[in-house]
């Protein structure tokens, strides 16, 4: 790959190209959408947070995998 999408900074991946920023923004938008969807169906704060944390871990794992594969 000639131009990486992400740069590794410790354990974090920082976007360095427009594609990287689009992936990061898509992750944030999906996390917000998931939170609002889960919050609309749950009956308590603990229901919302337990389900949201699981989705957030999946989003973070997918982001990290994409960033790892597209960084130097």
C-alpha positions in Angstrom: 0.0 0.0 0.0 1.5 3.3 -1.1 -0.4 5.7 1.2 -1.6 4.3 4.5 -5.1 5.2 5.8 -4.1 5.2 9.5 -1.0 5.9 11.6 -0.4 3.9 14.7 0.3 6.0 17.9 0.8 3.6 20.8 -2.3 1.4 21.0 -4.4 3.9 19.0 -4.8 4.4 15.3 -5.1 7.9 14.0 -6.6 8.5 10.5 -4.2 10.2 8.1 -6.2 10.1 4.9 -9.7 11.1 3.9 -10.7 7.4 3.7 -9.5 6.9 7.3 -11.6 9.9 8.5 -14.7 8.6 6.7 -14.3 5.2 8.4 -13.9 6.9 11.8 -16.9 9.1 11.2 -19.0 6.1 10.0 -18.1 4.3 13.3 -19.2 7.3 15.4 -22.5 7.6 13.4 -23.2 3.9 13.8 -22.5 4.0 17.5 -24.9 7.0 18.0 -27.5 5.2 15.8 -27.1 2.0 17.8 -27.4 3.8 21.1 -30.6 5.6 20.1 -32.0 2.3 18.8 -31.2 0.4 22.0 -32.3 3.2 24.2 -35.7 3.3 22.5 -36.3 -0.4 23.2 -34.9 -0.7 26.7 -36.7 -0.2 30.0 -33.8 0.8 32.2 -30.4 2.4 32.2 -28.7 -0.9 32.8 -30.4 -2.5 29.8 -29.2 0.3 27.6 -25.6 0.3 28.8 -25.2 -3.5 28.8 -26.3 -3.8 25.2 -24.5 -0.6 24.0 -21.2 -1.6 25.5 -21.3 -4.9 23.6 -22.0 -3.0 20.3 -19.3 -0.5 21.1 -16.7 -3.3 21.6 -17.7 -4.8 18.2 -17.3 -1.3 16.5 -13.9 -0.8 18.2 -12.7 -4.2 17.1 -13.8 -3.7 13.5 -12.2 -0.2 13.4 -8.9 -1.6 14.9 -8.8 -4.5 12.4 -9.3 -2.2 9.4 -6.8 0.3 10.8 -4.3 -2.4 11.5 -4.6 -3.8 8.0 -4.3 -0.4 6.3 -1.5 1.1 8.3 2.2 0.7 7.8 
